[in-house]
Amino acid sequence: MKIRYTRHAKNRMRFHKITEFEVETAINEPDFIEPFIENRSNVWIKVSEKFIRVTFKRESDEVLIITAVKKKKGWR
């Protein structure tokens, strides 16, 4: 499975200091999955004292990462 990142996702990852490994872990082994709009999904993982939320969209043979951010509070 190929993973592709939008420019927005790369910028958010750089700002929040999120690695590609953490994003791939969230996609492959999420702690929580929530559906989102327009065939998108949010996956959450807990890292240390914070949570990482990755918004992505599955396309034919790849996954498009739309954004990734760190949050103090987790999923609801």
N, C-alpha and C positions, 0 to 999 in steps of 0.2 A: 504494500500500500504506500503510495507516494503522498508526501505531505507538502503542501504549498502554502506559503505565508503571504498575506496581503502586506502592503507597505504600512498600513495602520497597525497591523498585528506586530510587525517588527519594531515599530516605534514604541508601542506600548510595552513590549517585552524589554526593550532597552531601558525605558523609563522605570519600570518596576523591577528590573534585574531578575527577569525570568529566563531560564535557559530553554533551549530547544528540547533537551532531555525531559525537563519538567512538563512541557507541553505534550510531548509524546506519551509520557506516563499518564497524564490526565486523559488523553484520548483512549489509550489502551486499557487502563485500569482505574476508571473514575470511582470516587467515593459516592458521588451523587450525580444523577443525570436529570435534567429538566428540559422539556421541549420548549422551543422558542418559535418565533415567527418565520414564515417563508422557508420551511424545510431546514431550519437551523436548530442546533441544540447547544445547550450550555452544559459543560461537565465541570465538576468541582473536585479538587483534591486538597487535603490538608497538608501543609508543609510548615514545620515548626509551630509557631504560634499564629500563623496566618493561613488564609485560604487562597487558592488560585482558581480563577474562573476562566475557562477557555470557551469561546464561542466559535463554532465551526459549522461547516456545511459539507455533507458527503456528496461528491460528484461521481461520475461513472467509475473511474479507476483511481481517484485520488480524494484526499481530504483537504479542504480549503480552510485554513485558520483565519478567522476574521479579526478576532481580538483576544488578548490574554491580559488579565489584570490580577493584582493581589488585593485582597480585601481583609479587613480586620474581623468581620463577621462572616459566617458561612451561609450556606443555603438556608432557606426558611422552612 
